Each structure stands twice: as C-alpha cells, then as structure tokens.
Amino acid sequence: MSRCLFILILTTVGWSVSGQAQERQVTFDPSGHDLDNNDNFSADNQWLCFDARETDGPGIEECTSIGKVHIETGEIIELYRPTDVQFGDEPAPGIGAVSYNRTVDEVAFIHGPLVSQVGERGAYGKPNRNGARIAADGRGELKWLDFRDVSKDRETLPGAHRGGTHRHEYTWDGTRIGFTYDDFLMPKYDRTVGYMEARSDAPQGASHYVAMLVPVVPKGTSKPGELEKAWGDSWVGKDGRMRAFIGKVRNDDGETYEQSLFVVDVPTSVDIASANSGSGRRFPTPPSGISIRRLTSSWAEGIVRGSLDGERIAYYGKATDGTTQVFVIPSDGSQEGKQVTEFPEGTEHGLRWHPSGNSIFTISDMGVATACVKPGTFFGKTQFLTNHGTGAERTKLAISWDGAMLAFNRQVPMVEKDGTLLKNYAGEDYVQIFVLPFPDQDSDGIADGLD
C-alpha cells in the first residue's frame, strides 16, 4: 500500500469563541476524508481513519479507498484500495464507513460486491454489502467479517446474513461488533439491528458469526407496541451487554407511529449460535436470552450513544419549544429522560460522550459544543468549543478513547500555488478532517470554565 504525506496551502483555521486558535486542520489533499460518525481514533489516539467518498463520485458506492491520517504529522497511509472499481448506474464495490478496533490494530468497514460479482450479485446497495476488516498498518490482507447468503430455496446458512451490514461498531473490549442491517431476501421488512462475534464455526471464510438483535415485523403490518424498524444503534457500556437504538413502533390507536428510544439487553451468557438465520420465506430471529426494553414514550432520534460505564444513554428529543435538544436517561429505565441542552438553534447530530461520563458533545449552529452531564449544580451547563453560526458546517464528530481530542469534518476551499481552485467531482470543496483538543486541565471530564 502507498504511504504519502500531502502538503498543500492551508486556507482556513477555526477559532474558538475565546479567540484562541484551537481547532486544527490535519488533512489537505484533494480527496474526501469522511469520518462517518464512527470510532475513528486508533487505540493510541494518534491516527484517524476515514474513507475517501465524494472524491470521484457520490457516496460510499463510488468511494475508492480508505485510509488513516496521523494527527500531528499529517502523514496519510492508504489502508485499502480495490483493484477494480466500477462507476455509473451499477457501481461496485463501494467501500467506506471505517471504524477502529480499540483492542487490535485493525479497522472494519463496509464492502460491497466485487466488480466481478456484479453480474450475479448486482451492484452496490444497502442490502448488498458485507463487513470487511484489515490491519491498520496498511499492509494487511482483506478479511471478511461476515458471510452473505441469499439463496432462496433453502435455509440461510447458520451465522450468515441475507442482505447488508453497516455501521460496524466494536465494543470497547473488542468482543462484539454491532451493526445496522437491511435484508435482501425479504425487503418488506425494514431496517433492523444485529451483532456479531468471532467464532470458529462462522460460515464460509468469515471471521464472525452474525445474528439479528431486534425482531421487526413487515412494514405496515404491526400491532400496537410492535417494532417495524430499528436504527441509530450504538453500544452502551464496554462489553456489549446493551445496545440502544431508535425504534419505529405502532401506537395504541393502531394507526399512528412513534419513534422512541429502546435498549436490547444481550447478556454475556447469550449463545449467538442459538439465533435462527431464516430462509427465503422466514426473517431471521435473535438468539435466546435477549430482551428489549422501551425507555421513552415520546419522540427520540439520532445515533444514540451510551456512556462508557453503561449507566446512561444520550439521545435527541423534543423540547417544549419544539427544538431538538440533547436528553439523557438512565439505561435501566428507572427515570424519565432529562433535557440537557437549550440551544436556540437546536441540535441534531454529532452526539458523543466523554469517557468520564461527565460531559457530552454535540453540534449546534455549525459549532461544536459540550455540556456537563455530571449530576449536581452544573448539570446542563453548556459551552461552545468552536465558533458557530458562520463558515463551513462541522459534521461527523468523533472523540478519542482518552477523551482528550475531538475530530470532525469540514468542507474547505483548496487553492494551488498558481491560484487554481481544486474541487471534487461535483464542483464542491473537499471534505477535510479537523481536530480540537478538549480543554480540561484538571482532567475531571468537564470543560474548563463549566465547573
């Protein structure tokens, strides 16, 4: 794999509300650098993984490489590039949405069908993709996390799936990988949530055995209280015993729907092989021993996030003034969700926890903000860590494992030495990566000045 250090003209530097330069651009080459709301930091917190979507064509389907960048030096190492790619109406393979494993120096990512498989399997699509993994030193061999089996005339192979997995998220201890799922054989079922574990009996060359976590019913057929869709999922705690998600559920009137916050409990004693992988006529079912709990009765949204200690879950809910704000709720459901933020512009993306559990982060009005969520006097006190309301929007917020550094994306104008503007395939500025130290000199997990 190629290793290269790109150095171009720095065209923009962000400034915090105090006027002190803090956010810092770390990528400068004419390529996309999408963080995709994942666990992008390496275990030593020195590298950030990304995919190069929006360079040569739209989305993951026309992304041609994944890589990592060193936060201090700006060195970029290409981790994977398919040997053959296909654009247009039948794109392949389609790669992206990279996540680090904290316990092993490897990354997981989405991988669609090889170009040679398109005739038989079809082009890239949400129900036509696998999870792949590769060593993060840039020299590793591609390995498949999961196996896709779409045979219609027999039982689906045990441990296989029949569609597409994405948002591959390792647990803190590396024992389980959560994912969001779309089925190919039975498209009348909407999106749902699953997980996988490394097993020697994983099917046909895959390293991991797959199971669904959330049973859903076909779209438009649910009874009151039944789930028709699950998404926005993330682990709660370190060891994969809880996965929180947003669920679409039929209301008691039998007509309307609500999307609420749920948790699926997955004890460590659960045998993933007790799941049923389904068939051409039967949707997969979860393993024995899991249970699902509904935590809110009101609207909830976002990629929900659990605290590292497993005690609380952060999500987006509606304030009384109609704006979307951050709420937190005990993961055991013992209390109602409590509103944390009161942004005039609201907030809808970027939700993250500090590993201490004392702060959350979000993006509002194009700026990165933090709020204290430690119970007590300072709960809900909020501060912008960057300027806001102007300039390029900040997106795809990520946080280092030690909580010392934040990272996010921004589109940045690029100018060559001769004055030529560099643009992507759509004539837009390239997406670059920025980092921002978390101001916490006393190491209490709360931004300096909030407490």
N, C-alpha and C positions, 0 to 999 in steps of 0.2 A: 504494500500500500504506500501511497505517496505521502511524504511529510513536507509541509511547506509553511513558511512564515510570510504572511501578506502584510505589507505596509503601504497604506495609501494616505491621502491627505485627511486629517481629522477635521470634520466640518461642523461638528456640534458637540457641545458638552453641556450636560444638565446641571442645574444649580438648585440647591435646597432652598427652603423658604428663608433660611438664615443668611443666604448669600454665599455660603461656603461651598466650594466645588466638592461634591461627594459622588454623585453617580458618574460612572466612567465607562466609556465605550471600549469594548475589548475585541470586536471583530470589525474589519474594514474592507474586506474583499468583496468584489461584485458577485454576490451569491446570497441566497436566503439562509437564514440561521434560526429556524423556528424551534422554540423551546417546548411548545405544545402542552403547557400545564402539567409537566411530568416531574419526576425526581431526577433533575438534570445534573446535580453535583456528584462528582466522584467521591469515593469514601474518604479521601484525604482533603476534600474540599478545594482542590487545586484546578480541576478541569470541569468544563460544562459540555454535555453532549447536546447535539442539535441535529435537525435534518435540513436539507437544502431546498425545501419546497418553495414554489413561487420564483424559481430561478429561470427555468426553461419552459415552464408551463404551469397550469393551475393545480394547486392541491397536492396531496400525497400521491395521487395517481400518476403525476408526471415529475415526481421527485426522483433524482438520480443518484443521490449519495447521502450518507450520514457521516458525521464527524464529531470531533471534540476540539475545544479551544482551551489553552492554558490561560487562566485568569490574569496572571501577572505579565507573562511574556507575549501573549497574543499568538503563540505558535498554534497552528491548526494541523491536526492529524486526521486524515481521512480513514474512517473505520471500515466502511463498506461501500462498494460501488458495483452494481450488477454488470455482468459482462455484456449484456444485451438489453436494450430498452426500446419501447415502442410507444409513440405518442399518438394523439388524434382520437378517433372515435373508439378505439379499442386499446387503451393504454395498458402497459404492463412493464415491469411487475408492479410498480407502486410501492414505495418504502417510506418509512418515517415514524414519527411519534416515539422518540428514543427515551428510554428510562435506564438509569443506573441501578445495578445491584450493589447494595451497601456492603455486603459480606464477601463478594467475589468481584474481581476487576473485569466485569463484563457488562454489556448493555443488552436490553431487549427492545424489539421494535416490530412494527407492522411490516409484513412482506406479502405482497400479492403474488399472483401466478407468474411463473417464468414466461418469457415470450414464447418459448417452445410449447408451452401448455395452453396457450390461449385458444387454439382450435378446439381442444377437448374441454377445457375448463371454463373458458370465457375470459373477458378482460377483468381488470381490477374493479372491485366493487365492495361495498360494505359487507355483504355476505360471501365474499370470495377472497379471503385473506387469512394468513396464518401469523402466529407469533414466531419470531426468529431471535437468536441471540448470537453474540460474537464477542470475543475477547476485546477489551478496550485498549489494547496496546497497538492496534492497527495491523496486526499480523495474524490474527486468528482465523480459523475456518468457520464459515457459517454453519450453524446448527439450528435445527427446528425445535421450537418449544413444544408445539402441539401438532397433531395429525388431523387432517380434514378428510372426512369420508362422506361422500354424497351419493352413495349407492341407494337406489330406491327399492330394490327388490329383495332386501334382506335387512336384518338388524344392523344398526350402526355399530361399528367396532367399539368394544368397551374402551373408555378413555379417550375416544375421538370426539370431535365436534363435526357439525354438518354445515358450517357457514363461514363466519369470520369473527376473529377475536381482535380486540384493540384496547388501547389504554392499559397496556400491561404494566402492572404495578407490583413490585416486590414488597413483601413485608420487610420491616426493619431488620428482622433476624434472617431473612432470605429463605424461609421455609415454604412460603406460599406465594403465588402470583395471582392477583386479582385481575379480572378483565371484564369489559363490556362485550356483548355478543349479539350477532344478527344471524338468524337461521336462513339457510338457502332452501332446504327441502320443504319447509312449511312457512312460507312468507306471510301467511295470515296471522302468525304470531309476531308481535312487535319485539323491540329490543329488550334484552334482559341482562343479567349479571351472572358471572361464573368465577371459578377459581381453578388453579392447577397446582399439582405437587410433582416433584421429581420422583419417578418410580421406575424400577427395572422392567415392569410389565407395561410401560407406556407403549402405544401402538406404533408399529412400523417406522422405527428410526427417530421418533420424537423422544425428547428427554422428559416430558411431563405428561401426566395423566389429567384429563380435563373433566370437570363436572359443572353443571349449572347449579347456582345457588338460589335463584328466585324463580319459582314456577309462575308462569303467566298463562292467561287464557287467550284464545283468539280475539283479535280486535273486534270490538263492538258486541261481544257476547257475555261480558262479565255480569255477575250478580253483585249486589251491594257488598262492598268490602273486598272484592276480588281485584287483583292486580292485572292490568293489561300491558304494562310497560314498566321497566326499571332501567335507570341510567344515573349518571352523575355520581358514580360509586367511588369509594375510597376506603382504605383500611382505618380502623380505629384501634389504637394501641400498637404494640410491637410485634405480636406473634400471630396475627391473622385470625384471632378468635371472634372478631366482629368486623363486618363490612357494612358501612352505611350507604344508603342510596336514596334517590328520589323515585317515588313510585306513583304511577297513574292508577287511581283506584275509583271504582264506581261508588257514588254517594248513595245514601239510604233512600233517596227518592227514585232510584232505579233509572234515572235519566241523565243526570249531570255527573261530571267527574271532578275530582280534586287531585292535585299532585302534592304529596306530603313526604315528610322525612320518615324513613324506615331504617331498621337495622336487622341484618340477618346474623344470628349467632352461630358460630362454627367451632364447637369445642375441639380442642387438640386431639381428643379421642375419636373424632369422626373418621370413619374409613371411607376415603374418597371413592374406592372401588365399589362401594355399595350403591353408587349412583347408577341410573339407567340412561344409556346414551340415546335411546329412542330408536326410531326406524323411519322409513319413508312416510309412514302414516301416524307416527306417535312422537310427540315432542319429548325431548329429554327431561328427566326428573332428577331432583337433587339427591344427594346421599342421605342415608338415615342419620337422625340425630341433630339435624339443624332446626332452627326455629326462627320465625320472622316476627318482629315487633314493630308496630306503628308508633312513632314518637310524637307526631304533630297531627292535629286535625285541621290545620289551616295550610295555606299555600306555602310551599317551600321550593327552592330552586338552587341551581348551581352545581358545580362539582363540590360535593360536601366534603368536609375534612375533619378527621378525628384527632384529638390530642394524643400525644405520644404515650401518656400514661393510661389512655383508654377511658378516661373519666368523662370527657365531654366531646360534643360534636358541634362544629360551626357550620352554618348554612345561611342562605339568603331567604329572608321572609319579608312580608309587607308591614310597614309601619302604619300607624293610624292616619298619617297624611298621604298615604298611597305610594310613598317612595319605597324602593327596595333597599333594605339595610341588612347588616350582619346580625345574626342571632346566635346564641349558644344554648345548648340544652344538655343535661346530664344523659350519658349514654344508657343509663339504666331506666330512663323514663320517669324518674321519681319527681320531677318538677316540669313545669311548662318551659318552653323556650323563652329566653330573656334577651331583649334587644340590647345590642352593644353600641352600634353607631347611630349617628344622626346627621349624616351628610346631606346638605341641601340638594345636591345633585344625585343622591342615591349612590348605590354601588352594585355591580352585577357580576364582576369577575375578579380573579386573582386571589381567591381566598387561600390563606396559609396560616399554619400555627408556628409559633416559635417552639422549639423542642422543650423549653422550660414549662410550657403551658400557661405562661403569664401574659402572653401577647398574641394577637392575631394580626395579619396583614391583609390588605385588600387594595383595590384600585378604584379611585373615585375621581371624577372630573379630570381624567387623564393623568392623575398623580398617584404615587404610591403612598399609602398611609398605614399607620399602625395604631392599634387600640389596646389599652390594658384590659385584660380579662381576669386578672387576679381578684378574687372576691375581696371586697373591702371598699375603702374610701375612693380609690382611684379607678374602680371598675367603670369602663365605658369612656374614660378619658382618651381622647384621640388626637393624633398629630400627623401632619403630612411630613414625609421624609424627603420629598422632592417638591419642586414647584408643580402647579396644577392649573388647569383651565387654559393652557396655551401650549403651542408646539405640537410635536408628534405624539400620538397616544402611546402610552405604555401598556403592554399586554403580556400575557403568559408568565406571570410571576412565579418564581421558584425560590427556595430557601436552602441554604447549605445545611448539612447534617448537624453542625455545631451551632447553628443559628447566628453566626457572625456575619453572613453575607447574603444579600438578596440579588437576584438576577431577573432580567426581564427583556422583552423585545421592544424595539422602536424602529420605524422606518426613517432612514437617514439619507439626505441628499449626498451624493458622491461626485466629486469633481476631480478629473485628472489634472496633471500639471499644465496641460495646454488649455485648460478651461472647459473641456468636454464633459458634459453631464453623463453619468452612467446610470442606466435604467434597466429594469428587468424586462421579461418578455412582454409584459402588459404596459410598459412605459411608466412604471411606478418605481419609487425609491426602494432599494433593497432593505430587507429586514435585518437589523443588526442586534447584537447582544450587548447589554449594559449590565454593570454590576454596581451595587450600592452597599457599603458597609452599614451594619446595623449599629446605631450609636448607643452603646450600652457599656460604659466604662466600669460600672460596678458589678457587671455580669449577673444581674438579677433577672434578666429576660424581659425587662421593661425599658423602653426608650428613655434615654436621659432627658430629664425635664418633665416627664409624665408623672413621676412619683417623688 
